[in-house]
Amino acid sequence: MADSDHSTTLPSVTRRLLMTQIVGVAGLWPFGARARENVSIKGRQDDPALRLCESWHEVHRSTLALCRQQQQLETYLVKAIGFPCAKVQLAGGGERTVHSVESLESLYSPENEVAWDRALADLSAHQARWDATDAEIGFSRTDELIQRSEAAEQALLDDLPLTPARTVEGVLAKLSVVLRYGEHWEDSDEFPWRHIRSVLDDLARYHHIDPTTIIASCAQRTHPECKGNAGVSGISP
């Protein structure tokens, strides 16, 4: 019976699947058009915390768009080429499927040298096909862009506690960023996310502000192309 090597780390896009499954910050707040009119344009311009949060959301939306694009590219690569692999006959009988040269090297023995050489050639050829298609459609290039975007997000996030808010909108915006980032990695109903949402709701209600108009409208105005899934020209998912 064939044995398969499961120790291989798949392309980095798979570790970001959780990011694209997150929907919004904390739902919609019950405020209408009149409440939205209470947001001060001058206050927004003079609040460095608000400007920083707007920048973070812009970069975050770009990261999500790149992640969606990379997932489409990965799906195409897997369907068209398949993850690089090869089958090697074992010296004691049977065979194993490997996905990396490192895994293949651990199976070498003088008794199966011919089969091992054949498996190495198969694996190299499969990897070459993957790399050629990758270079053509930009899968690895997109991963590099994601890493840069994630680094920019983190830099802005690091500046957040060092940037005092000068308006209520700035305070709400900072809470919004904390929620959106934190809920990516932990259960959104666990402490402290549910409690932070409660504080954000209380502040918004008390000041008659719809928090969704503070950040979401600016992000959509700046990056309207990020509203939907990022398309990949010529590539079918």
Secondary structure as the mmCIF struct_conf table of DSSP 4:
data_model
#
loop_
_struct_conf.conf_type_id
_struct_conf.id
_struct_conf.beg_label_comp_id
_struct_conf.beg_label_asym_id
_struct_conf.beg_label_seq_id
_struct_conf.end_label_comp_id
_struct_conf.end_label_asym_id
_struct_conf.end_label_seq_id
STRN STRN1 ASP A 3 SER A 4
HELX_LH_PP_P HELX_LH_PP_P1 THR A 8 PRO A 11
HELX_RH_3T_P HELX_RH_3T_P1 SER A 12 ARG A 16
TURN_TY1_P TURN_TY1_P1 LEU A 17 LEU A 18
HELX_RH_3T_P HELX_RH_3T_P2 MET A 19 GLN A 21
BEND BEND1 VAL A 25 ALA A 26
BEND BEND2 PRO A 30 PRO A 30
HELX_RH_AL_P HELX_RH_AL_P1 ALA A 33 ARG A 36
TURN_TY1_P TURN_TY1_P2 GLU A 37 ASN A 38
BEND BEND3 VAL A 39 VAL A 39
HELX_RH_AL_P HELX_RH_AL_P2 ILE A 41 ASP A 46
HELX_RH_AL_P HELX_RH_AL_P3 PRO A 48 ALA A 80
TURN_TY1_P TURN_TY1_P3 ILE A 81 ILE A 81
BEND BEND4 PHE A 83 PHE A 83
STRN STRN2 ALA A 86 GLN A 89
TURN_TY1_P TURN_TY1_P4 ALA A 91 GLY A 92
BEND BEND5 GLY A 93 GLY A 94
STRN STRN3 GLU A 95 VAL A 98
BEND BEND6 HIS A 99 SER A 100
HELX_RH_AL_P HELX_RH_AL_P4 VAL A 101 GLU A 105
TURN_TY1_P TURN_TY1_P5 SER A 106 LEU A 107
HELX_RH_3T_P HELX_RH_3T_P3 PRO A 110 ASN A 112
HELX_RH_AL_P HELX_RH_AL_P5 GLU A 113 ILE A 137
TURN_TY1_P TURN_TY1_P6 GLY A 138 GLY A 138
HELX_RH_AL_P HELX_RH_AL_P6 PHE A 139 ASP A 159
HELX_RH_3T_P HELX_RH_3T_P4 LEU A 160 LEU A 162
BEND BEND7 THR A 163 THR A 163
BEND BEND8 THR A 167 THR A 167
HELX_RH_AL_P HELX_RH_AL_P7 VAL A 168 TRP A 185
BEND BEND9 GLU A 186 GLU A 186
TURN_TY1_P TURN_TY1_P7 SER A 188 ASP A 189
BEND BEND10 GLU A 190 GLU A 190
TURN_TY1_P TURN_TY1_P8 PHE A 191 PRO A 192
HELX_RH_AL_P HELX_RH_AL_P8 TRP A 193 TYR A 206
TURN_TY1_P TURN_TY1_P9 HIS A 207 HIS A 208
HELX_RH_3T_P HELX_RH_3T_P5 PRO A 211 THR A 213
TURN_TY1_P TURN_TY1_P10 ILE A 214 ILE A 215
HELX_RH_AL_P HELX_RH_AL_P9 ALA A 216 THR A 222
HELX_RH_3T_P HELX_RH_3T_P6 PRO A 224 CYS A 226
BEND BEND11 LYS A 227 GLY A 228
HELX_LH_PP_P HELX_LH_PP_P2 ASN A 229 GLY A 231
TURN_TY1_P TURN_TY1_P11 SER A 233 GLY A 234
#
